[in-house]
C-alpha cells in the first residue's frame, strides 16, 4: 500500500468548506464524503478530511481549537513556480479565505500564507535552489 497522509480538520460547515477547498484546487472524493465529512484530495498521497465539529469530536477527548483564534498546526503546500503560488492565493481570497502572510520573494523561496474560512492556515511555497543561498533566507 502506498503511504499517504490524511489531515483531519474541524469545520463549522462541511458544504462551505468543501466549496472553498474545491475552489483552491483540491478534488472531492465522493466515495469518502457525506454530510459530516468531505475527503479532499491534494495529490495521490495527501488528502484533507473536512469533518464537522461534532463528528471531529468523536475522534478525540481533547478540546477542539477554534482555528480563528488559536493555532494547532501550520500546513504547507508546495508548488512548481511563482505563478502557481500567486494563483492559489488569488483563488483562496475569491473563495472566502484571506491572506495572513503576504507573498514574499526571497530568491530561494517564494510564498506566503492564507487562511480558510474556518481559520486553518495554509502556507504556500515554491523553491528554486538555483536562486540563492537558503541559509540567507529570512524566516518571516
Buried (B, 14 or more C-beta within 10 A) or exposed (E): EEEEEEBBBBBEBBEBBBBBBBBBBBEBEEEBBEEBBBBBBBEEEBBBBBBBBEBBBEEEEEEBBEBEEEEBEEBEBEBEEBEBBBBBBEBBBEBBBEBEBEBEBBEBBBBBBBBBBBBBBBBBBBBBEEEEEEEEBEEE
